[in-house]
Each structure stands twice: as C-alpha cells, then as structure tokens.
Amino acid sequence: MKKLCLALAAVTLLAGTALAAYPERSVTLVVPFSAGGGSDVMARSLVAAMEAEKALPVTIVIENKPGGSGTVGWSYVAKKHQGDNYVITTTSGSFWNTAIAGQSPVNYRDFVAIAGVAMDPLTLVVNADSPYKTLKDLLDAAKASPDKLVFAGTSAYAGDRVCLEMLKKESGIDIKHLSFKGGAETTMAVLGNHVAASWSNPSEAAGMLESKKLRVLAVTTEERLPELPDVPTFKELGHPGVIYADLRGVMGPKGMSPEAVKVIAEAVKKACASEVWQNKYVKANMVIGKYIPTEAWAKAVEEQHYKFYDIFASLGMAKGAR
C-alpha cells in the first residue's frame, strides 16, 4: 500500500510538472484569412491582449494562411498538425459553412474546442433614400410583390444567407438572395439602389449611418447594441427566430492534449477580461464580447454546425457531412 501511494504521488507530481512546463516554446496561431480582414483583426487583438496580460510565458506567432474561404488554413491545422500542442486557429462563419457546402475536406470534428471570445451579429440595412423606413415597410413591399425584392449577400453559404432564410421562415415571405464577392460590394449595391437591402456588420453599418448613406432597420442580437441604441432587434419587431451571430473563438487540432487546451483557455480568459481586448476589439468593432469556456464552447461549436446544416439542407444545398 505504501509503495502504491508513493507511485500515485509520483504520477501526480509528474502530471503537474508536465502542465507547468507547457508551453516551452512559442505557439503559432494560424489565421485562415488574409491580413487586415475580420479574422486577422480579431486574432491580432487577442494576441495583443494576451501579451499585455502576460497570459502566456511564451510568444504567440500569427501565421496567415488564406485561401478557399478559410479551407486552406483550417486544413493545414487539422491535417498537418494533428496532435500538435503548439498550433491553434480561429473560427468565423466559414468554419462551418464551407464544410456544409462540401467545399472543405475538414469540419469541426477535426478540431478540439479551446474557448470562445466574441460574437459578430449582423444588421439589415437599406439606402438612406429608400422608401422602406422600417422593417415592416420592407416586408410589406415583399409581400405585395412576391419574389421581386432582392437582398444582397456575400455568399450563398454565408451568415447573411442564414439570416435571410430565418427571416423568410419567420415572415412567410419570399425574398431573393443575390451573392456578391464581399461586404464592400453588397454595400455598393445598396447605395446604387441595385438591391433593396443587404446585411452588414454593425461597425460597417455605423460608419455609413453616420455619413447618412444607409438606414439600419434591425440587428440580429437578443438585445439592442449599446453602440446602436436606436436600432431595434428583430425579436422586438416580432421575429424572435432571427437571432444570429458569427461565433469567434479558438480551436486546436484534433489530438491536442487536455493540458495544453486548459493552459491556452486560461490565457484566453485573461485576455478577454483585459481593457485592451474590451476597448480595442469589442467596443471598436461593435461585437459582443463573451468568453466561453472549453466545454460550453465545444457545445456551441457543435450546435452551430447543426443549426446551419439544417437551414441549408432545407434549401437542398447541404453537401457535406451532417
């Protein structure tokens, strides 16, 4: 019994030492998009906050690997670094949608959840000179002329398409979706009166709102955004099912050790509580800052997949594995 107790004590000591030793070298954060984009801004803001809080004893090196709407970077992490404790990555809407579209060789099951950090809602915007002053005006027009109103979106599989399908289901009104290459093009389509409305990130919408070029009709959050206090939620306007946000967080490759996950998650938690993160990312970009611990984040990642999958399956567009 004495020998058994000594052995167990030794194992416990070794386990504690292993955890305390991690990380022994720099950690690479792979951003699967180009520098300057939303995912890159989030990643660099998070790293800056972690450094300010001295959350890790080593540096975090950001490596941009753009291509294929994120599939190049995510495939690199999942396939080339399985079981690697020193390579992590970020999520955005494409993390789920490219897999559902059958455009990615990997999906959320090829990763381990570490922590969530923020949620990006969307706003519905129209031209400031549009006759649609409210969401009701817009939907009434769509009801009066079925299948004629067009909403601009960034992709057939993007979050704005998810929001449109939610709104169509809630209102029982058919509205056409027209895909563009990016948010800048959808905004130009609205400004040029080529489409009735488009979906936009709150920070983008706020800038156009200040310049009096756009009118924001509603936001996809549970509650109004502090930065846009006069903009109602879809829930307030009688469409409680239109609640959406891109989930931003940190993932590791499948096989990453629980010890490494725990250390990174704790470092992320410290960063999310910092003034650097709250002021320079959350407030500056009008996102919902919310630290989500590992277990809850894993559940959220899985639920997001099934939520999106079922929407695209109803359209006959789900081509990846459920």
TORKOL-4160 file (C-alpha; in steps of 0.2 Angstrom, whole numbers, padded with zeros to 4 digits, m for minus):
322
<pt num="1" X="0000" Y="0000" Z="0000"/>
<pt num="2" X="0014" Y="0012" Z="0004"/>
<pt num="3" X="0023" Y="0008" Z="m0012"/>
<pt num="4" X="0006" Y="0011" Z="m0021"/>
<pt num="5" X="0004" Y="0028" Z="m0013"/>
<pt num="6" X="0021" Y="0033" Z="m0017"/>
<pt num="7" X="0019" Y="0028" Z="m0035"/>
<pt num="8" X="0002" Y="0038" Z="m0036"/>
<pt num="9" X="0011" Y="0053" Z="m0029"/>
<pt num="10" X="0025" Y="0052" Z="m0042"/>
<pt num="11" X="0012" Y="0051" Z="m0056"/>
<pt num="12" X="0003" Y="0066" Z="m0049"/>
<pt num="13" X="0019" Y="0076" Z="m0047"/>
<pt num="14" X="0024" Y="0072" Z="m0065"/>
<pt num="15" X="0007" Y="0077" Z="m0072"/>
<pt num="16" X="0008" Y="0093" Z="m0063"/>
<pt num="17" X="0026" Y="0096" Z="m0069"/>
<pt num="18" X="0021" Y="0092" Z="m0087"/>
<pt num="19" X="0006" Y="0105" Z="m0086"/>
<pt num="20" X="0018" Y="0118" Z="m0078"/>
<pt num="21" X="0031" Y="0115" Z="m0091"/>
<pt num="22" X="0018" Y="0119" Z="m0106"/>
<pt num="23" X="0021" Y="0129" Z="m0116"/>
<pt num="24" X="0040" Y="0128" Z="m0118"/>
<pt num="25" X="0041" Y="0137" Z="m0134"/>
<pt num="26" X="0031" Y="0149" Z="m0145"/>
<pt num="27" X="0013" Y="0145" Z="m0150"/>
<pt num="28" X="0008" Y="0148" Z="m0168"/>
<pt num="29" X="m0010" Y="0155" Z="m0171"/>
<pt num="30" X="m0015" Y="0151" Z="m0189"/>
<pt num="31" X="m0027" Y="0164" Z="m0196"/>
<pt num="32" X="m0035" Y="0156" Z="m0212"/>
<pt num="33" X="m0038" Y="0173" Z="m0220"/>
<pt num="34" X="m0028" Y="0187" Z="m0226"/>
<pt num="35" X="m0020" Y="0201" Z="m0215"/>
<pt num="36" X="m0032" Y="0215" Z="m0212"/>
<pt num="37" X="m0048" Y="0205" Z="m0213"/>
<pt num="38" X="m0060" Y="0202" Z="m0198"/>
<pt num="39" X="m0052" Y="0186" Z="m0193"/>
<pt num="40" X="m0035" Y="0194" Z="m0193"/>
<pt num="41" X="m0040" Y="0209" Z="m0183"/>
<pt num="42" X="m0048" Y="0198" Z="m0170"/>
<pt num="43" X="m0033" Y="0186" Z="m0169"/>
<pt num="44" X="m0020" Y="0201" Z="m0168"/>
<pt num="45" X="m0031" Y="0210" Z="m0155"/>
<pt num="46" X="m0032" Y="0194" Z="m0144"/>
<pt num="47" X="m0013" Y="0191" Z="m0145"/>
<pt num="48" X="m0010" Y="0209" Z="m0140"/>
<pt num="49" X="m0022" Y="0207" Z="m0125"/>
<pt num="50" X="m0013" Y="0191" Z="m0120"/>
<pt num="51" X="0004" Y="0199" Z="m0121"/>
<pt num="52" X="m0002" Y="0214" Z="m0111"/>
<pt num="53" X="m0009" Y="0202" Z="m0098"/>
<pt num="54" X="0007" Y="0191" Z="m0099"/>
<pt num="55" X="m0006" Y="0177" Z="m0100"/>
<pt num="56" X="0007" Y="0165" Z="m0108"/>
<pt num="57" X="0026" Y="0164" Z="m0104"/>
<pt num="58" X="0030" Y="0162" Z="m0122"/>
<pt num="59" X="0026" Y="0172" Z="m0138"/>
<pt num="60" X="0011" Y="0169" Z="m0150"/>
<pt num="61" X="0016" Y="0170" Z="m0168"/>
<pt num="62" X="0002" Y="0174" Z="m0180"/>
<pt num="63" X="0003" Y="0165" Z="m0197"/>
<pt num="64" X="m0009" Y="0170" Z="m0211"/>
<pt num="65" X="m0014" Y="0156" Z="m0222"/>
<pt num="66" X="m0028" Y="0162" Z="m0233"/>
<pt num="67" X="m0037" Y="0153" Z="m0247"/>
<pt num="68" X="m0053" Y="0144" Z="m0251"/>
<pt num="69" X="m0064" Y="0154" Z="m0239"/>
<pt num="70" X="m0053" Y="0148" Z="m0224"/>
<pt num="71" X="m0051" Y="0130" Z="m0230"/>
<pt num="72" X="m0033" Y="0131" Z="m0234"/>
<pt num="73" X="m0028" Y="0137" Z="m0216"/>
<pt num="74" X="m0040" Y="0125" Z="m0207"/>
<pt num="75" X="m0035" Y="0110" Z="m0217"/>
<pt num="76" X="m0017" Y="0114" Z="m0214"/>
<pt num="77" X="m0020" Y="0114" Z="m0195"/>
<pt num="78" X="m0031" Y="0099" Z="m0195"/>
<pt num="79" X="m0021" Y="0088" Z="m0207"/>
<pt num="80" X="m0003" Y="0094" Z="m0204"/>
<pt num="81" X="m0003" Y="0097" Z="m0186"/>
<pt num="82" X="m0015" Y="0084" Z="m0178"/>
<pt num="83" X="m0010" Y="0081" Z="m0160"/>
<pt num="84" X="0001" Y="0097" Z="m0160"/>
<pt num="85" X="0000" Y="0107" Z="m0144"/>
<pt num="86" X="0009" Y="0122" Z="m0152"/>
<pt num="87" X="m0003" Y="0126" Z="m0167"/>
<pt num="88" X="m0020" Y="0134" Z="m0164"/>
<pt num="89" X="m0033" Y="0143" Z="m0175"/>
<pt num="90" X="m0048" Y="0154" Z="m0175"/>
<pt num="91" X="m0066" Y="0152" Z="m0181"/>
<pt num="92" X="m0078" Y="0163" Z="m0191"/>
<pt num="93" X="m0094" Y="0158" Z="m0201"/>
<pt num="94" X="m0084" Y="0149" Z="m0214"/>
<pt num="95" X="m0078" Y="0137" Z="m0202"/>
<pt num="96" X="m0095" Y="0129" Z="m0203"/>
<pt num="97" X="m0102" Y="0134" Z="m0219"/>
<pt num="98" X="m0088" Y="0128" Z="m0231"/>
<pt num="99" X="m0089" Y="0111" Z="m0224"/>
<pt num="100" X="m0108" Y="0111" Z="m0225"/>
<pt num="101" X="m0106" Y="0116" Z="m0243"/>
<pt num="102" X="m0094" Y="0102" Z="m0247"/>
<pt num="103" X="m0080" Y="0114" Z="m0251"/>
<pt num="104" X="m0069" Y="0109" Z="m0236"/>
<pt num="105" X="m0060" Y="0092" Z="m0233"/>
<pt num="106" X="m0062" Y="0096" Z="m0214"/>
<pt num="107" X="m0075" Y="0101" Z="m0202"/>
<pt num="108" X="m0077" Y="0105" Z="m0184"/>
<pt num="109" X="m0075" Y="0086" Z="m0179"/>
<pt num="110" X="m0057" Y="0088" Z="m0184"/>
<pt num="111" X="m0053" Y="0100" Z="m0171"/>
<pt num="112" X="m0054" Y="0102" Z="m0152"/>
<pt num="113" X="m0063" Y="0117" Z="m0144"/>
<pt num="114" X="m0052" Y="0129" Z="m0133"/>
<pt num="115" X="m0063" Y="0144" Z="m0130"/>
<pt num="116" X="m0075" Y="0156" Z="m0137"/>
<pt num="117" X="m0071" Y="0175" Z="m0137"/>
<pt num="118" X="m0084" Y="0185" Z="m0146"/>
<pt num="119" X="m0100" Y="0185" Z="m0157"/>
<pt num="120" X="m0102" Y="0195" Z="m0173"/>
<pt num="121" X="m0121" Y="0200" Z="m0176"/>
<pt num="122" X="m0127" Y="0207" Z="m0192"/>
<pt num="123" X="m0138" Y="0222" Z="m0196"/>
<pt num="124" X="m0151" Y="0224" Z="m0210"/>
<pt num="125" X="m0148" Y="0240" Z="m0220"/>
<pt num="126" X="m0156" Y="0250" Z="m0234"/>
<pt num="127" X="m0151" Y="0265" Z="m0244"/>
<pt num="128" X="m0155" Y="0281" Z="m0233"/>
<pt num="129" X="m0166" Y="0287" Z="m0248"/>
<pt num="130" X="m0175" Y="0271" Z="m0248"/>
<pt num="131" X="m0194" Y="0271" Z="m0246"/>
<pt num="132" X="m0193" Y="0257" Z="m0233"/>
<pt num="133" X="m0192" Y="0267" Z="m0217"/>
<pt num="134" X="m0194" Y="0251" Z="m0206"/>
<pt num="135" X="m0193" Y="0233" Z="m0207"/>
<pt num="136" X="m0212" Y="0232" Z="m0209"/>
<pt num="137" X="m0211" Y="0243" Z="m0224"/>
<pt num="138" X="m0199" Y="0232" Z="m0232"/>
<pt num="139" X="m0208" Y="0216" Z="m0228"/>
<pt num="140" X="m0225" Y="0223" Z="m0234"/>
<pt num="141" X="m0217" Y="0228" Z="m0250"/>
<pt num="142" X="m0210" Y="0210" Z="m0252"/>
<pt num="143" X="m0227" Y="0203" Z="m0248"/>
<pt num="144" X="m0235" Y="0214" Z="m0261"/>
<pt num="145" X="m0223" Y="0209" Z="m0274"/>
<pt num="146" X="m0218" Y="0191" Z="m0271"/>
<pt num="147" X="m0201" Y="0185" Z="m0276"/>
<pt num="148" X="m0196" Y="0203" Z="m0283"/>
<pt num="149" X="m0187" Y="0210" Z="m0268"/>
<pt num="150" X="m0168" Y="0206" Z="m0268"/>
<pt num="151" X="m0157" Y="0206" Z="m0253"/>
<pt num="152" X="m0138" Y="0207" Z="m0256"/>
<pt num="153" X="m0126" Y="0194" Z="m0248"/>
<pt num="154" X="m0108" Y="0189" Z="m0248"/>
<pt num="155" X="m0110" Y="0171" Z="m0252"/>
<pt num="156" X="m0124" Y="0158" Z="m0255"/>
<pt num="157" X="m0117" Y="0150" Z="m0239"/>
<pt num="158" X="m0113" Y="0165" Z="m0228"/>
<pt num="159" X="m0121" Y="0171" Z="m0212"/>
<pt num="160" X="m0131" Y="0184" Z="m0221"/>
<pt num="161" X="m0139" Y="0169" Z="m0231"/>
<pt num="162" X="m0143" Y="0161" Z="m0215"/>
<pt num="163" X="m0151" Y="0177" Z="m0208"/>
<pt num="164" X="m0161" Y="0179" Z="m0224"/>
<pt num="165" X="m0168" Y="0161" Z="m0223"/>
<pt num="166" X="m0173" Y="0164" Z="m0205"/>
<pt num="167" X="m0182" Y="0180" Z="m0209"/>
<pt num="168" X="m0191" Y="0171" Z="m0223"/>
<pt num="169" X="m0197" Y="0157" Z="m0212"/>
<pt num="170" X="m0202" Y="0169" Z="m0198"/>
<pt num="171" X="m0212" Y="0181" Z="m0210"/>
<pt num="172" X="m0218" Y="0168" Z="m0223"/>
<pt num="173" X="m0212" Y="0180" Z="m0237"/>
<pt num="174" X="m0201" Y="0175" Z="m0251"/>
<pt num="175" X="m0186" Y="0186" Z="m0254"/>
<pt num="176" X="m0172" Y="0183" Z="m0267"/>
<pt num="177" X="m0154" Y="0182" Z="m0262"/>
<pt num="178" X="m0140" Y="0189" Z="m0273"/>
<pt num="179" X="m0122" Y="0184" Z="m0269"/>
<pt num="180" X="m0108" Y="0197" Z="m0271"/>
<pt num="181" X="m0089" Y="0194" Z="m0268"/>
<pt num="182" X="m0089" Y="0204" Z="m0251"/>
<pt num="183" X="m0096" Y="0216" Z="m0239"/>
<pt num="184" X="m0090" Y="0231" Z="m0249"/>
<pt num="185" X="m0099" Y="0225" Z="m0265"/>
<pt num="186" X="m0115" Y="0222" Z="m0255"/>
<pt num="187" X="m0114" Y="0240" Z="m0248"/>
<pt num="188" X="m0111" Y="0247" Z="m0265"/>
<pt num="189" X="m0126" Y="0238" Z="m0272"/>
<pt num="190" X="m0137" Y="0245" Z="m0259"/>
<pt num="191" X="m0130" Y="0263" Z="m0261"/>
<pt num="192" X="m0133" Y="0261" Z="m0280"/>
<pt num="193" X="m0151" Y="0255" Z="m0277"/>
<pt num="194" X="m0147" Y="0239" Z="m0286"/>
<pt num="195" X="m0155" Y="0229" Z="m0272"/>
<pt num="196" X="m0167" Y="0233" Z="m0259"/>
<pt num="197" X="m0157" Y="0229" Z="m0244"/>
<pt num="198" X="m0141" Y="0220" Z="m0238"/>
<pt num="199" X="m0134" Y="0213" Z="m0222"/>
<pt num="200" X="m0119" Y="0222" Z="m0214"/>
<pt num="201" X="m0108" Y="0220" Z="m0198"/>
<pt num="202" X="m0113" Y="0234" Z="m0185"/>
<pt num="203" X="m0096" Y="0243" Z="m0186"/>
<pt num="204" X="m0098" Y="0244" Z="m0205"/>
<pt num="205" X="m0116" Y="0250" Z="m0204"/>
<pt num="206" X="m0112" Y="0263" Z="m0190"/>
<pt num="207" X="m0100" Y="0271" Z="m0202"/>
<pt num="208" X="m0112" Y="0273" Z="m0216"/>
<pt num="209" X="m0126" Y="0278" Z="m0203"/>
<pt num="210" X="m0115" Y="0292" Z="m0198"/>
<pt num="211" X="m0112" Y="0298" Z="m0215"/>
<pt num="212" X="m0131" Y="0297" Z="m0218"/>
<pt num="213" X="m0129" Y="0285" Z="m0233"/>
<pt num="214" X="m0138" Y="0270" Z="m0225"/>
<pt num="215" X="m0153" Y="0267" Z="m0214"/>
<pt num="216" X="m0151" Y="0252" Z="m0202"/>
<pt num="217" X="m0168" Y="0243" Z="m0199"/>
<pt num="218" X="m0164" Y="0230" Z="m0187"/>
<pt num="219" X="m0150" Y="0220" Z="m0178"/>
<pt num="220" X="m0149" Y="0201" Z="m0176"/>
<pt num="221" X="m0145" Y="0202" Z="m0157"/>
<pt num="222" X="m0155" Y="0197" Z="m0142"/>
<pt num="223" X="m0154" Y="0214" Z="m0135"/>
<pt num="224" X="m0150" Y="0231" Z="m0143"/>
<pt num="225" X="m0132" Y="0235" Z="m0146"/>
<pt num="226" X="m0126" Y="0249" Z="m0134"/>
<pt num="227" X="m0117" Y="0257" Z="m0149"/>
<pt num="228" X="m0133" Y="0257" Z="m0159"/>
<pt num="229" X="m0147" Y="0261" Z="m0146"/>
<pt num="230" X="m0160" Y="0267" Z="m0159"/>
<pt num="231" X="m0159" Y="0251" Z="m0169"/>
<pt num="232" X="m0172" Y="0238" Z="m0164"/>
<pt num="233" X="m0169" Y="0219" Z="m0164"/>
<pt num="234" X="m0178" Y="0208" Z="m0175"/>
<pt num="235" X="m0185" Y="0200" Z="m0159"/>
<pt num="236" X="m0193" Y="0217" Z="m0154"/>
<pt num="237" X="m0201" Y="0218" Z="m0171"/>
<pt num="238" X="m0210" Y="0202" Z="m0170"/>
<pt num="239" X="m0197" Y="0190" Z="m0177"/>
<pt num="240" X="m0189" Y="0181" Z="m0162"/>
<pt num="241" X="m0182" Y="0167" Z="m0173"/>
<pt num="242" X="m0170" Y="0180" Z="m0182"/>
<pt num="243" X="m0156" Y="0179" Z="m0170"/>
<pt num="244" X="m0138" Y="0176" Z="m0177"/>
<pt num="245" X="m0120" Y="0179" Z="m0173"/>
<pt num="246" X="m0104" Y="0173" Z="m0180"/>
<pt num="247" X="m0095" Y="0164" Z="m0167"/>
<pt num="248" X="m0077" Y="0169" Z="m0165"/>
<pt num="249" X="m0066" Y="0158" Z="m0154"/>
<pt num="250" X="m0050" Y="0147" Z="m0153"/>
<pt num="251" X="m0048" Y="0129" Z="m0159"/>
<pt num="252" X="m0034" Y="0117" Z="m0158"/>
<pt num="253" X="m0031" Y="0102" Z="m0170"/>
<pt num="254" X="m0038" Y="0085" Z="m0165"/>
<pt num="255" X="m0027" Y="0076" Z="m0153"/>
<pt num="256" X="m0021" Y="0092" Z="m0144"/>
<pt num="257" X="m0018" Y="0087" Z="m0126"/>
<pt num="258" X="m0031" Y="0092" Z="m0112"/>
<pt num="259" X="m0017" Y="0100" Z="m0103"/>
<pt num="260" X="m0012" Y="0112" Z="m0117"/>
<pt num="261" X="m0031" Y="0116" Z="m0120"/>
<pt num="262" X="m0033" Y="0121" Z="m0102"/>
<pt num="263" X="m0017" Y="0132" Z="m0102"/>
<pt num="264" X="m0022" Y="0141" Z="m0118"/>
<pt num="265" X="m0040" Y="0143" Z="m0112"/>
<pt num="266" X="m0035" Y="0151" Z="m0096"/>
<pt num="267" X="m0023" Y="0163" Z="m0106"/>
<pt num="268" X="m0038" Y="0167" Z="m0117"/>
<pt num="269" X="m0049" Y="0170" Z="m0102"/>
<pt num="270" X="m0037" Y="0183" Z="m0095"/>
<pt num="271" X="m0035" Y="0192" Z="m0112"/>
<pt num="272" X="m0054" Y="0193" Z="m0113"/>
<pt num="273" X="m0056" Y="0201" Z="m0096"/>
<pt num="274" X="m0042" Y="0214" Z="m0101"/>
<pt num="275" X="m0046" Y="0233" Z="m0105"/>
<pt num="276" X="m0035" Y="0231" Z="m0121"/>
<pt num="277" X="m0047" Y="0217" Z="m0128"/>
<pt num="278" X="m0063" Y="0226" Z="m0122"/>
<pt num="279" X="m0058" Y="0243" Z="m0129"/>
<pt num="280" X="m0048" Y="0240" Z="m0144"/>
<pt num="281" X="m0058" Y="0225" Z="m0151"/>
<pt num="282" X="m0075" Y="0223" Z="m0143"/>
<pt num="283" X="m0080" Y="0241" Z="m0142"/>
<pt num="284" X="m0070" Y="0246" Z="m0158"/>
<pt num="285" X="m0079" Y="0233" Z="m0169"/>
<pt num="286" X="m0096" Y="0233" Z="m0160"/>
<pt num="287" X="m0096" Y="0214" Z="m0157"/>
<pt num="288" X="m0102" Y="0205" Z="m0142"/>
<pt num="289" X="m0088" Y="0201" Z="m0131"/>
<pt num="290" X="m0091" Y="0185" Z="m0122"/>
<pt num="291" X="m0078" Y="0172" Z="m0115"/>
<pt num="292" X="m0085" Y="0155" Z="m0117"/>
<pt num="293" X="m0075" Y="0141" Z="m0108"/>
<pt num="294" X="m0070" Y="0125" Z="m0116"/>
<pt num="295" X="m0084" Y="0113" Z="m0113"/>
<pt num="296" X="m0098" Y="0126" Z="m0117"/>
<pt num="297" X="m0088" Y="0132" Z="m0132"/>
<pt num="298" X="m0087" Y="0114" Z="m0138"/>
<pt num="299" X="m0106" Y="0113" Z="m0137"/>
<pt num="300" X="m0109" Y="0130" Z="m0145"/>
<pt num="301" X="m0097" Y="0124" Z="m0160"/>
<pt num="302" X="m0107" Y="0108" Z="m0162"/>
<pt num="303" X="m0124" Y="0117" Z="m0161"/>
<pt num="304" X="m0119" Y="0130" Z="m0174"/>
<pt num="305" X="m0115" Y="0116" Z="m0186"/>
<pt num="306" X="m0132" Y="0108" Z="m0185"/>
<pt num="307" X="m0141" Y="0124" Z="m0185"/>
<pt num="308" X="m0133" Y="0129" Z="m0201"/>
<pt num="309" X="m0134" Y="0112" Z="m0209"/>
<pt num="310" X="m0152" Y="0111" Z="m0206"/>
<pt num="311" X="m0155" Y="0128" Z="m0214"/>
<pt num="312" X="m0145" Y="0123" Z="m0230"/>
<pt num="313" X="m0152" Y="0106" Z="m0230"/>
<pt num="314" X="m0170" Y="0113" Z="m0231"/>
<pt num="315" X="m0164" Y="0123" Z="m0247"/>
<pt num="316" X="m0156" Y="0107" Z="m0254"/>
<pt num="317" X="m0139" Y="0115" Z="m0253"/>
<pt num="318" X="m0131" Y="0104" Z="m0239"/>
<pt num="319" X="m0117" Y="0094" Z="m0247"/>
<pt num="320" X="m0105" Y="0090" Z="m0233"/>
<pt num="321" X="m0107" Y="0078" Z="m0219"/>
<pt num="322" X="m0121" Y="0081" Z="m0206"/>
